[in-house]
Amino acid sequence: MDSSVTAEDRQQDQPLPAEVSLQTAGWFSRAGNYPVFSATWYRYRTLPLVSTLLVLIVLFGLLILGARGDWRVYLVPLVSLGVAGLVLCTLGPWLGVLACRRGWSAAREGWAVVLAILFGMLVSSGLSEGGSYVIKRALFGADKVQLAVQVGGSATINGLDAQAKGPAKAAAQGGKATSSGFDPQLLGTVLGRGSVYLLVFWLGGGWHLITYFRQRGRLAQALQREELARAQAARHQAELRLSVLAAQVEPHFLFNTLAGVRSAISSDPGRAAAIIDHLVDYLRATVPQLRSDGSSAQACLSAQLNTARAYLGLMRARIPRLSFSVEVEPGLAERSVPPLLLISLVENAVKHGIEPKIGPGHIEVRASCLELAGEPYLELSVCDDGVGFGGHTSGSGLGLSNIDERLRELYGKRASLSLKARPEGGVRAAIQLPLAP
């Protein structure tokens, strides 16, 4: 698996969010601004450590040149510990970076990182012991090194002392240590070894394991908050567009209706009066709803159906050849749906289906419940027997594209808009929305 998968999962090599990172620019602390065991973190963390270690090796090498006695005595620990220290600082964390780039699950990745750090420490310890033996063998000869091993470390090789271990030597030196008394030398040995182990734990990346697990939890929470903020921003943007749409619907609709009234006054005053009456009914039913829906992501289905019914009544007054029906299955009237979706489908059916048609036209609006993939869905359908897809009507389809975009913003892939030609002529437009339990 390539590294791009890991980059998507853990945002490898990208700066951490402000609430997670250290927000520092120092040479030794800059790595805290990136995810632990990422490539950028490894570079910023390892470069200062290796540089510092190399400087110390050079300084101690210069001291060896001016030291008295056999210089080989000091070269053995310098080289063996220097190589082991470089491996300790680099190997384990580098293996941890490789583990985090595999795209594994969180549990598997965590175990892999722990094993990588432990493996780096073991290799470093082996190099320290084995490297010391190899260097001694190269500098002092195989015979003297073998003799030192056989006598248990009590031999001296050209001034290179290996102190004997165990309580036998302590008794031979005068019995300073007792079985029940306080032994300062033992305490110093324990503290010294503890300090060494702590240093090895820190240089080898053990401390970063703790930071890694803590950071992973905080990063997950930060990503959840970021995702929630993006969703809220998208919802606010959709509501803003809805407010603009609601503000534009009223004057656009009024202008067209008043133009129809004006043309009907001279030829058919009775129809003009009927149009005005229906317009009053429509405005009484819809204006308060438009005002409230402009700042709401959901509206009552019964109110949306009333809006469609009032609109079609007004259109029938303007186009007497139009007939319509509005039906809703029991139990669905009080469901919440996004506002202005249904009326947009109804307006589209009138404008592109019925108006271009010669002769009578019928529009059927229906709200029903159906089951898709084992889940309940609400279907809002608008069927017309107009000219269908073969008709040549004006319009860019912007209203339908806005409906599809709003459905994706509110429901993702769970909602859909479909347009299908009817066998008897016309078009069936349907919106399918998931029903909340």
N, C-alpha and C positions, 0 to 999 in steps of 0.2 A: 504494500500500500504506500502510495507516495505521500510526500509531506504536505500536499495541499489539503488532504483530508484532515490531518491534524490541525492545520492552520484554521480550518473552519470550525473544528470542534473546540479547541482551546485557545484560539486566536494567538497562535505561536508567533513570537517575534514582534507582536504589537504591544505598545505601552499599556500598562494596566489602567483601569479607571482610577480617577482621583481618590476615591474613597478606599482603594485597595493598595495603591502604590505608596512608596515612601516619599515621593516628590522631592528627590534630592538630585544634585548635579555633581557631587563629589566623585573623585576618581575611584575610591574604594566602595562607595555606596550607591553608585549609579545602577548597579544590577537590580536593586530593590524596586526599580520602576517597571520591571518586566516580569512575566510569569517565571517562576522558578522552574529550572530544567528546560527553558527555551534556549534557542541558539544565541540570541542576543544576550540573555542573562548569563550564559556560559562565557561568552566573550568578555563582558564587562566584569564578571566575577573572577575569572581565571587570570586574565592579563595582569592585574595588580599583584596577585599572589605569586605568580611565577616570576614576575620582574623583581619583586622584593626578595624572593628566595635566591635568585641568581646573584643579586647584589651581595647578599650575605655569604654565599659560597665564594665569590671573588674576594671579599674582605678577609674571610678566614684563610683563603689561599695565600693572600699576601702576608698574613700573620705567620703562616707556616714557613714562608721563605726566611723570615727573621728569627724563627724560634731556634733554641739551642737543642742539641742532641740530634737523634735520628729523625729526620723529617717524615720518614715513612710511617712512624707511629701516629702522627696527626693526620696523614693523608687517608688512612683507612676509614676512620669514621666520617671524615669530610665527604669523601666520594660516595660511600655506601648510603649515608644518611641524606646526602644531596639528591642522589638519584631516586631514592625511596620517597623523599619529600615531593619531588616533581611529579612522580607517578601518583602519589597520594592526592595531590591538588587537582589533577587532571583526569585520571582514568575513570574513577567512580562517577563524578558529575557528567562526564562525556557519555558514558553508558546510560545515565539517566536521561540525557537529552535524546538519545536514540530511542529509548523506550517510550518517551512521550510523543515521538513522531510516528509511532506505529498505528495510531488511531484505535487503540484498544479501549475496552470498557474502563470505567473509573477504577473498579476493584482490581482488575488485572494490571492496569497501568501502575497503581499504587504498589502492588507486590513487586512488579518489575523494577521500579525505582529503588525500593528498599534493597533488593538483591544486588542491584548494580552498585550501590554505595558500599555494601558489605564486601562485594567482590573486589572493588578497588582498594579497600583497606587491607584485605588479605594479601593481594598481590604486592602492595607496598611493603607490608611486613615481611613477606617472603624475600623481596629484593633487598631489604635491609639486612636480614640474616645471611642470605645466600651471597649477596654482593660483598659483604664483609669477608666471608670465607674465601671467595674467589680473589679478592684484592690481596688478602694476606698471603694466599698461596702464590700469587704472582710476585709479590714483593719480597717475601721471606723464604719462599721455597716450600715444597710439599712436605719435607721431613719435619721441619719445625712446627708447621701447623698441625700435622698429625700428632706430634708429641703433645702439643697443648690440649688437643681433644682427648687423648688417652688419660692424661693426669687430671682431667676434670676441671681444667681451667686454672690450675695453680702454677703453670709454667710461665716463664717470662721470655718473650721473643724480642731480643734486641731492645729492651726497654718497654715493650708493649705488654702491660700487666693485665691479666685476667683474674680478677679476685675470686677466691674460692667461695662457695655458697654453703649454706646449711649451718645448723647449730654446732657442728663439730668444730669448725674454725672459731666460732665465737667463744667456745669453752677453752680452746687452745690459747686464745689471746688474753686469758686471765679471768674468764668467767664473768665478764661485765654484764652479760644478759642472764637473767634468772627467769625461772618459770613463772614467778608471781610478781616480780618487780616491774617497774616502768622502764622501758627501753627507748631512749630518745633516738637511737640510731634506727630502730625499727620504724618508729613514727616518721622519721625523715624519709626513710625508704618508701613507705606507703604514700606519703604526700608527694614525693618526687614522681613515683610511678603514676599516681592519680593525675598529676599535672600533665605528664606525657600522654596518658590515655585521653585526657580531655582535649589536648592539642591535636592529637590524631583524629579524634571525633570531629573537631571543628574543621580542620583542613581537608579531611576526607569527604565532607559534605553531609555528615550526620546531622549537624544543626539545621541544614537546609531541608532535610526531610521533615522536620517539625514545621518549618515555615511553609513547605510545599503543601502539606495537608491542611494547615490553617488557611493558607491563601486560596486553595481550591474551593473551600467552603464559602469564603467571602466573595470570591470571583463569581461563583454560581449565583449568589444572592444579588450581586451587582448587575449581572447580565439579566436576571429576572426583572429587576427594577427598570433597567434600560428598555427591555422589551415591552414592559407595561407602559412606560412613558411614550414609546413610539406608537403603541396601539391607541393610547389616549389622544396623542397628537393627530393621528389619522382620523379618529372619530370626530375630534373637534373640527378638523378640516372638512370632513363630510357634512357636518352640521352647518358649517359656514356656507358651503355651496348650496345646501338645502335652503338656508335662509335667503340667499340671493335668488334661488329659483322661485321660492314662495313670493318674494317681492316682485319678480318679473311676471309671474302668472297672472296676477290681478289686472294690471294695465293692458297686457296683451289680450287677454280674454275680453275685457270690457270694450276695448276698441273695436274688435271684430263684431261683438254683439250689438253695440250701438250703431255700427255701420249697417248691420242687417235691419235694425229697427228703422233707420232713416230711409232705407230703400223700400221698406214695406209700408211706410206711412201713407205715401201717395197712392200706391196700388191696392193695398189691403190693410186699412186701418185696424180692422179687428185682429188680424194676425200680429200687427205691430204691438197692439195692447197686450195680446197673449204673451208675446216675447218679453215685454217689460215685466209682466206678472211673474213669469218663470225666472226672469233674471233676479227679481227681488227674492224669490224663494231660494234660488241658488246662492245668492250672496248671504242671505240670512243663515244658511246651513254651512257655508264653507269659509267665510271670512274669519270668524273666530278660530276655526280649526287651522287655517293657514297661518294665522298669527302665532298660535301655540306650537304648531308642528315645525315652524321655522327654527326653533331652538331645541327640538326633541328628536331623538333617534327612533322612537317608537310611537305609534298611535293606535287607537282602538279600531278594530276591523269594522265594526258597525258604523262608525263615523266615516270611514273610507267608502263604504258601500253607499251611505247616504249621499256623499259627495258625488259618486258616480251616477246615482239615481237622479239627483238634481240636475247634473250636467246633461244627461241624456234627455231629461224632460225639456230642458231649454233647447237642446239641439232638435228635438222633435217639433218644437214650436217654430224653429227656423226652417227645418226640412220636414214637411208633413209626411213624406214618404218613408220616414224612419220609424221603426218600431224597436222595442227593446224589452228585456227582462233581466231582473236582478235576483239571484237566488243564493241562499247560504244554508249550509247544513246545520242542523241543531248543535249547539254547544260551541260554535266557532265565532259567534258574533262578538264576544268580549275578548277575543285573542288580540295580542298586540302585534302590529306589523309596521314596517317602515313607512312613513307617510309619503304621499304623492306618487307612489309606485303604480297603484291601481288606476288612478285617474289619468296617468300618463299613457297607459295601455289603451284606455277608453278613448282618449283624444286621438291617439294614433289610428285606432280602428275607424273613427269617424272621418278623419282627414284623408287617410290613404285608402280606405276601403269603401265607405258609403258615399262620400261626396262625389268621387269620380264616376260612380256607377249610375247607369240609367235605369230608372225604375225603382221599385220598393227595395228597401234594405233593412236587415234585422241585426241587432247586436245582442248577444247573450253574455251577461256577466255572472260568474259563478264562483263561489268559495266552497271548497270541499276538502275532505281529509283523505289522504292515501298513505300507503306504506311502501317505503323504499329501503331495501337492504335491511329489513327488520325494524326500521325506525319510522315513527309517524311524521308525516309532512303535511303542511298546509299548501294547497294549490289554489292560486288565484288565476282564473282563466277568463279571457275575453275573446269571444268568437264572433266573427262577422261573415256575411255572405256577399262581401263586396267584390272588387275587381281582382283581389288577390295579388300575388307577386308579379303577374304579367302586366299590371296596370302601370301607366307612366304618370307618376305623381311627383310633385316637388318635395324637397326635403332631403336633409343629409343624414337622417338616422341618428342625430345627436341625442335625442331623448332616450332611445333604446340603449345606446352606448353608455349613457349616464346611469341608466337603471342597472346595467350589467356591472359597471364599476362600483356602484354603491353596494350591490349584493356581495361582491368580492371583499369589499372593505369591512362589511358587517358580519359576514358568515364564512368568508373564505371559499372553499370548494363545496361547502355543504348546501349552498343555495344555487339556483340556476334560473336562467331565462331562456325560453325556447319559442321559436316561431315556426309553425308548420302549416303547409297548405292543406285545406280541407277538401275531401273528395267531391263534395257538393258545391265547392266554390268558396272563395274567401280565405281567410287566415285565422288560425287559432294561436293566440299568444298566451303563454302560461308562465307564471312565476311559482317556483317551488321553494318553500321555506321550511326549515326544521321546526317542529313544534316543541316548545319547552315542556319538560315533564311536569 
